[in-house]
Amino acid sequence: TRKLQWMTSLGKVHLELELQDRTLEFDVAPVYATIIYNFQEQDNWTLKALSKKMNLDPQKLRRLMNFWIDRGVLKEIQKDTWIVLETAESAIIDDFIPPEDHNQFSIQTVEDPKVEALRVYWSYIQGMLINLGEMTLERMHTMLNTFVQAPNKFEHSPEELREFLMLMVKEEKVEFRAGIFKLKR
């Protein structure tokens, strides 16, 4: 038998979602594209049905669905049942960036799936920086690959880790100078 194993850090899919009142563009990992693609087949999905179709753990799928909910594409209409939001809800419209800033919106969405996937490892990264002090990207990447094992095995590239760490710099959780990362005090 053959098995399909998701390699979430590999690949990127460019999506243009045409909804009734808006068109949205995203560059996302294949698993996110697969989720939204399934909504072309039917209007709503339950967690049980979609996780069976995609052969994904229901808890993991529930977390992945939040990506589309946060962007106003999907809505949970009842517990573990989602639909596509063809028209933006008023609370969501306020969060959208105006069309003149469309490029900024696209760039931001490219990073979101990677950032969300790496947030799981923030406690490990924080622990390393507290206990070992300043670290280079390469050392941090090697340690994460070595010490973070199943079920949350670290399988991200150094570039993805760098992007996440730079976000932590923007969030003022980490400092970066001369190729060295350290926890902000």
WOZI-V275548 format. One record per residue. N is the residue number from 1. SS is DSSP state (hx for helix, st for strand, lp for the rest). Layout:
BEGIN
n:N ss:SS
n:N ss:SS
END
This chain:
BEGIN
n:1 ss:lp
n:2 ss:lp
n:3 ss:lp
n:4 ss:lp
n:5 ss:lp
n:6 ss:lp
n:7 ss:lp
n:8 ss:lp
n:9 ss:lp
n:10 ss:lp
n:11 ss:lp
n:12 ss:lp
n:13 ss:st
n:14 ss:st
n:15 ss:st
n:16 ss:st
n:17 ss:st
n:18 ss:st
n:19 ss:lp
n:20 ss:lp
n:21 ss:lp
n:22 ss:lp
n:23 ss:st
n:24 ss:st
n:25 ss:st
n:26 ss:st
n:27 ss:st
n:28 ss:st
n:29 ss:lp
n:30 ss:hx
n:31 ss:hx
n:32 ss:hx
n:33 ss:hx
n:34 ss:hx
n:35 ss:hx
n:36 ss:hx
n:37 ss:hx
n:38 ss:hx
n:39 ss:lp
n:40 ss:lp
n:41 ss:lp
n:42 ss:lp
n:43 ss:lp
n:44 ss:st
n:45 ss:st
n:46 ss:st
n:47 ss:hx
n:48 ss:hx
n:49 ss:hx
n:50 ss:hx
n:51 ss:hx
n:52 ss:hx
n:53 ss:hx
n:54 ss:hx
n:55 ss:lp
n:56 ss:lp
n:57 ss:lp
n:58 ss:hx
n:59 ss:hx
n:60 ss:hx
n:61 ss:hx
n:62 ss:hx
n:63 ss:hx
n:64 ss:hx
n:65 ss:hx
n:66 ss:hx
n:67 ss:hx
n:68 ss:hx
n:69 ss:hx
n:70 ss:hx
n:71 ss:lp
n:72 ss:lp
n:73 ss:lp
n:74 ss:st
n:75 ss:st
n:76 ss:st
n:77 ss:st
n:78 ss:st
n:79 ss:lp
n:80 ss:lp
n:81 ss:st
n:82 ss:st
n:83 ss:st
n:84 ss:st
n:85 ss:lp
n:86 ss:lp
n:87 ss:lp
n:88 ss:lp
n:89 ss:lp
n:90 ss:hx
n:91 ss:hx
n:92 ss:hx
n:93 ss:hx
n:94 ss:lp
n:95 ss:lp
n:96 ss:lp
n:97 ss:lp
n:98 ss:lp
n:99 ss:hx
n:100 ss:hx
n:101 ss:hx
n:102 ss:hx
n:103 ss:hx
n:104 ss:hx
n:105 ss:hx
n:106 ss:hx
n:107 ss:hx
n:108 ss:hx
n:109 ss:hx
n:110 ss:hx
n:111 ss:hx
n:112 ss:hx
n:113 ss:hx
n:114 ss:hx
n:115 ss:hx
n:116 ss:hx
n:117 ss:hx
n:118 ss:hx
n:119 ss:hx
n:120 ss:lp
n:121 ss:lp
n:122 ss:hx
n:123 ss:hx
n:124 ss:hx
n:125 ss:hx
n:126 ss:hx
n:127 ss:hx
n:128 ss:hx
n:129 ss:hx
n:130 ss:hx
n:131 ss:hx
n:132 ss:hx
n:133 ss:lp
n:134 ss:lp
n:135 ss:st
n:136 ss:st
n:137 ss:hx
n:138 ss:hx
n:139 ss:hx
n:140 ss:hx
n:141 ss:hx
n:142 ss:hx
n:143 ss:hx
n:144 ss:hx
n:145 ss:hx
n:146 ss:hx
n:147 ss:hx
n:148 ss:lp
n:149 ss:lp
n:150 ss:lp
n:151 ss:lp
n:152 ss:lp
n:153 ss:lp
n:154 ss:lp
n:155 ss:lp
n:156 ss:lp
n:157 ss:lp
n:158 ss:hx
n:159 ss:hx
n:160 ss:hx
n:161 ss:hx
n:162 ss:hx
n:163 ss:hx
n:164 ss:hx
n:165 ss:hx
n:166 ss:hx
n:167 ss:hx
n:168 ss:hx
n:169 ss:hx
n:170 ss:hx
n:171 ss:lp
n:172 ss:lp
n:173 ss:lp
n:174 ss:st
n:175 ss:st
n:176 ss:st
n:177 ss:st
n:178 ss:lp
n:179 ss:lp
n:180 ss:st
n:181 ss:st
n:182 ss:st
n:183 ss:st
n:184 ss:lp
n:185 ss:lp
END
